Amino acid sequence: MPCFSAIDSVNKRIFSERERKWIETVWRLQDELPQSKKEAFASNHGLPYLGGNVCRSLRLAEIARISSVTLLCGIFLFKLVRALRPVLCLELGTCIGVSAAYQGAGLELNRRGKLLTVEKQRDLIVSAKKKFTRLKLNHRIATKLGNFNSTLADLAREKKAFDFVFIDGHHERDATISDFKSLQPILAKQAVIIFDDIKWSKGMREAWNIIKQDSRIAIDIDLGRMGICIIEGTRSGKKSFNAILK
């Protein structure tokens, strides 16, 4: 199974030379962020780790520290894209573009596939697009400024069919469940959905437990921080797994 192959390759550090070069390239860009003095306008809706009713300018360094994916999770997304070889990918919650960069790098090595990443905060989109330009991944990654509900409705009207989705936006129970339900019209018959921060709060734990029981989910994998749901055209019995990234 490609998902377990990706987990295994990350845990055993199995990378081709070309994969290592891309991982190092994205990581060098990610590693610059803690020293950045540039600021972006951010709110707790896009950056839930801030807590409370936050709406202020923050240094990109702080945003990177509290909201970007870790190196390990970034590499996993990269290897998952490599293993699954998706055609049309969707990300809800661009933030400053780190997770999208890892996914885009995987698509580039695959020599196929596009990623649409959605973010409601303009300053974050601007910062992310600069990274994609530096990485020369603009032909793989498209950005969309807007809220998730209206964007998903637009995509449904366009009859899009995504086979790879990464959800890292709303970190609230009801909003996460709503995002999952709104995805259904735009999923390919065989698709993989990755949820970030499934153990972040009681609400997120509840959301994950509800989502993984959905009848459309053939396989769910609990990675601790991330959760993976696999949708298949046909299936015989539901399967649940636990695994770790290390």
N, C-alpha and C positions, 0 to 999 in steps of 0.2 A: 504494500500500500504506500503510495507516494508520501503521505503525511508522516508515516512512521519512518520512512527512508530519510526524510528531511530532519526529523528529530535525531535519528541515529547519527547522521553525518555531522550535525552540529555538536553533539555530545562527544563524538570521537574525533572532531576537528578534521574531517575529511573534506578537503577543498582542492579543486584543480588550481593550477597556477593562475589561470585567468580569473577564477573566482577570488583567489586571494588578492589579486591586484585591485579588483573592484571593491572588495570589502575594505581594504586599506585606504582606497581613495575616498570612499564615503566616510569612513571613520576619521580620516584626517580633517575633513570638513566639519564633522560633528565635534571633533576635539577642539576646534577653534572657538566654538560657541561660548564655553565658560569664560573666555577672555574678552568677549565682545562687550563693548560699552554702548552699542546701539540699543535703541528702545523701540518697543511696539506697544500699541494700545491693546489691552487684553481684559477679559472679564471672566468671572468664575464659570460661565457657561462653557467657554472653550478650555479653561484651565481649572478644572474642579479641585485640584490639590490646594488651591489658594484658600478655599473655604469662604463661607460668608458671601455677602453681596459685594464682591470685589469688581471694580471697574476703574482701571487706572493704567498708566504707562509703566511698563516694566522693562528692564534690560533683557535682551535676548538671552544673556547668560542665565538669568533666573528662570526664564521660560524653559530653556533647554534642561535645566537641572530638575525642574519639577514636573515637566509634562512630556518631554521627548521620550521615545522608546530607548531602552538600554541597548548597549552594544550587542548583548546576547540576543535580545528580542529582535533587533534589527537584522542580525545575521540569520536568525530563524526565518523571518519573513522572506529574506533573500533566497534562502535554500528551499523554502516552500514554493516560491514562484518558480524556481529552477526545476523542482521535481514535478509540479503539476502542469507546467507549461500552459498557463491560462491565455485566453485570447482577449477577453475584455474584463478589466479589473476595476473595482470601485473602492474608494477609501472615504469614510465619513469621519472627518476630523483631521485636517491637514496639519494643524499647528504650524510649526516652522519648517516642515517638509522633510524631517529626518526619516521617518518610516517610509514615506513615499519614495525617497531617494534609494533606499535599499530595495524596495519592490521594483522600481524602475531599472535599477542596475541588473536585477535578475531577468527582467524582460529583455533588456539589451543583449545580454549574453545568450538568451534563448533565440534572439533574432526574430521575435514575434511578440505580439501583444501590446495593448495600450492600457494605461491607467488614468482614470478620472478621479481626482481627489477634491473633496468638497470642504469648504471652510466658510464660516459666517463672518469672520473678522478680517477686514481688508488688510490691516498691517501685517498679519500673519501670512496671508496669501502672498503679499509682496515679498516678504522675506523668503518664503519657500521658493518662489519662482526664480529668485536670484541664485539659489543653490542648484536648481535644475539646469539653469543656464551654464553655471560653472562646470557642472558635471557632463554637459552636452547631452542631456536627457530630455530636452524639450519635445523631441519627436516621439517620445514614449509616454510622457506625463502631461496631461492637460489639467488645468485648475478650474474650479467653479466657485465663485463667490455667491453664497446664499445659504439659507437655512435648509436643514435636511428634508423636512416635510415637503416643501414646495419643489425642491430639486428631485426628490424621488418621484413625485407626481409627474413632473416634466419628463423624466426618463421613462416612466410607464407609458406616457402618451407617445413617446418616440419609439416604443416597442423594443427597448434595449434588452439584452439578455447577458447578464454578467455571470461569469463562472468562477470569480474569485472576489471576495468582499472582505475588507478589513474595517471593523467598527471600533473607533477610538474617539468618539465625540461626546455624546451625552454619558454622564456617569451617574445616572439616576435610574431607579427601577422601572418606572412606568415609561420613561422616554426611551430606554433601551429596548424594552419589549415592543413599543410602538415602532421603533426603527426596524426591528426584525419583521414585524407584520407588514410594514410598508414595502419591504424588499421583495416580497413574494411575487408580485407581478413582473419583476424585472430580473428574476433569476433564471439561469439556464437550467435545463432538465437535470444536469449534473453540475453541482456547484459546491464550493467550500466557503464557509463564512467563519472569520476569525474575530473573536471578541477580546478586547484588551481589558485588563483590570477587573476580571470577574470576581475577585475576592476583595476588592478595594473597600467595600462597605457592606453593611447588611442588605441594603437595597440591591446592590449589584449581585450579591450572592443569590438573592431571591430571584432576580431577573434571569441569571444563568440557569438556575434549577427549573424555572418555568419554561424557558426557551428550549432547553435540551430535551424536554419531554414532548415537544411538538411532534405530531405524527409524521410530518414531512422530513424529520431528521432521521437518517438511517444510522449514522454513527456520530457519537460525540466523544471528544477527547479533552480531558481536564489537564492542563499543563501547570496549574497553580495560578500564575498570573494571567495566562491566556486560556481561552476556551475555543475549541474548534468544532464546528458543526458541518457534517458532510451530508449533502442532499444527493440522492441517486434516483434515477428514473424508475428503477424497479429494485425492490429489496425484499429480503425474507428475514424478518426479525430485526429488532433494534439492538445495537451494541454500544456499550459505554466503556471507555478506557481512561486510565490515569497514567500520566507520564510526567517526566521532569526534563527540564533543560538545565544543563550544568556546564 
